Amino acid sequence: MSLDGFVAGPRQSVEHPLGVGGTRLHEWVIPLAAWRSPHGMAGGEVNESSRVVEESIANVGATIMGRNMFGGGPGPWRTDEPWTGWWGPEPPFHHPVFVLTHHARPSLALGDTTFTFVTDGVESALAQARRAAGGKDVALGGGADVAQQYLKAGLVDEMEINLVPTLLGSGERLLDGVGDDLRGLELVRTVAAPRVTHLKFERRS
């Protein structure tokens, strides 16, 4: 997230999947060995962010994301050139992924990742993801609108904000419309690292 609260830049498109300027939010993670390995890349840096990234993916059994994160543009899915995501034939998830959308589509299997398209809301997606995860964690991949829906519903148990010292000026804000609290989430850890500060929140019952 940028200092002014954006998790994606303006004018998201196939050419700019993270919005104009949005790639600056991820410059800290792309060089890390902990990020490169799941993407099939060798080598990489190790620094204070490595433990945060490793911890975030260690016990994930399923992921939920929105239509924008999966991509392909708004509206009904194209049938002549079906969109298969940003990640190529071997997506980095290696577990089931549930995509929230208003438009039905058959499941899509790529490598060892299966994308299931859910049209009946965030609670249905969560229930399906929990079953698929088999007792492991369910990760909420984004984007901002989906994260807001889960936060408003009080369904987020942990949240890691990777705060990047840059300003985007406009785009997709993470916390728009959430309210004046984080629905029971409290700050439990802060990690300063090169080009980013990690803020971890957990639900306190």
PEPE-V169054 format. One record per helix or strand of 3 or more residues. SS is the DSSP state (~ for helix, > for strand). FROM is the first residue (numbers start at 0). TO is the last residue. If there is no record, write none. Layout:
# PEPE-V169054
ss:SS from:FROM to:TO
ss:SS from:FROM to:TO
This chain:
# PEPE-V169054
ss:> from:5 to:7
ss:~ from:21 to:29
ss:~ from:32 to:38
ss:~ from:47 to:56
ss:> from:59 to:65
ss:~ from:66 to:69
ss:> from:95 to:99
ss:> from:107 to:109
ss:> from:112 to:117
ss:~ from:121 to:132
ss:> from:136 to:141
ss:~ from:143 to:151
ss:> from:157 to:163
ss:> from:184 to:192
ss:> from:195 to:202
